[in-house]
Amino acid sequence: MLDYDLAALYDAETKRLNEAVKRNTERFPERFMFRLTVKEWQDMRSQIATASDQTKRNIRVTPFAFSEHGVTMLASVLKSKKAIQMNIAIVEAFIALKEFALNYKELADKLKELEGKYNKQFKDIYEAINYLLQKDKQETSQKERKQIGYKTK
């Protein structure tokens, strides 16, 4: 996310957000946050209408872009009530995501186990289904052939 989007999210001025980041640079390694190049900023502004509406922004300074880790760190650097609420919401979202991933892995493992167990038992059914599918394809190709012999109108 870009600095001005995050400023709106945290109900802060972009300038104040960037000041907080500059006071805490050791908390924002490059994988958490980086500054867009002039070319990236120009390309983005030409593609996104809302990005071009940065009339108050110093055009010689490109925005910061934050990864999800940078957004989390930013929430801990800002001291407003909104930032505290957002920090809590972010942590809760990551917890929910982790729980979902664990449940998904358990479900995938269980399905794989069932598939291995029942594939052997249903081998005949799979063969019959495949035979019927192939038979249907053969009948379709027969219908597409040019008919010969006596024809009625």
N, C-alpha and C positions, 0 to 999 in steps of 0.2 A: 504494500500500500504506500501511497505517496504521503509526504508530510502534511500537505494541506487537507487531504481526506481524513487523516488521523486527527488533525487539529479540530476539524468539524465534529468528529466522533467523540473526542474528549472535551468538546465545548471550550476550546482554547484558541488563541490566535496562533497562526503558523509561526510567527516570529518568536513567540514565547516558547512554543514547543521546540523549535530549533535551538533556542538559547539553552533549554534544559538538556538537550542532547549534547551540545558543545561543552557544557559544564561537566558532563559525565561520559566523555569519549571512551574511557576504558571499559565501559559497559556495552559498547557497541562495536564489536569487531566487524570486519567486512562481510561476514556471512549473516550478520544481523541487520546491517544497514550500509548503504552506499549512496553516493551522489550520482544522479544521471549525468551522462555526457550531454553536451550541447546538441549533438546530432540526435541522440535518443529523445531528448526533450522536444526538439522541433518535430521529429517524426511522430511522437505521441500526440502532440498538440494538433497536428494536422489530421490525425485519425479520430480523435475524441473531442466532441464539441465542448464538454464541460472542462476539459483540461485547457482549452484555449481561453477560457473565461477567467484568467488570472490577472486582472487589470492592476491590482495592487502589488503584485509580485515584482521584485527587481528582476528584469529580464536577463541580466548578466549572471544571475545566480540560479543554478538549476536546483530542482527539488531533491530531497532525500527520498530514497525508496527503502522500505522496511520489509524484512521477511517476517514470518510469523513469530520467530524468536525475538526479533527486534521490536515487534508490536508489544509482546509480553514485557520485555525489558522497559520499553517506553512507559507502559502503564505503571511500573514500579518507580520510575524516576519522577513522574508528574505527581503533584501533591494535592490536586483538587479532589473534591468529593466524587465527581464524575469519573476521574481517572481511577480512583479506588474501586468504584462500582465496576468499571470496565475490567480492571485487573482481576477481580473476583469472577466475573463472567467468563473471562478468557480461561482462567484456571479450571472452572467448572466445565467448560467446553472441551478442554484437553482431557479431563478425567472421563467425560462421557465418550469421547472418541476412543480412548484407550480401552474402556470397558466394551465398546462395540467391537473393536478389533479382536479382543480376547474371545468374545462370544462368537465372532465370525470364524476364528481359527478353530474353536472347539466344534462348531457346526460343520465346517469343512472336513475336519478329521473324522467326524462321525459318518458323514456321507461317504467318504472314501472307504471307511471300514465296511459300511453296508454294501457299497458297490462291489467291493472285493468278495464279500460273502455271498451275495445274491447273484452276481454275474454268472457264477458257475451253475447255479440252479436254474437260471432262466436262459441258458444258452440256446435251448431248443426254441424258445419263444422268439428270441432275437433272430434266429435263422429263419423262422416262419415269416416274421415281419419283413425281413430283407428279401425273401423270396417273393412275397406279395408286392413289395415295392418294385422289384425288378420286373415282375410279370406285368404290372401296370404300365411300365415304360415300354415293354415289348408290344403290348396291345396298342399303345398310342402310335408307335412307329408303323404297325400294320395298317392302321386307319389312314395314315398319311400317304400310303402307297397308291399309285394309280391303278384303279380297278380295270380288269380286262374281262372279256366275255359279254354275255347278254346284258344290256342296260335298259332300264325302264325310265321313262321320263316322269 
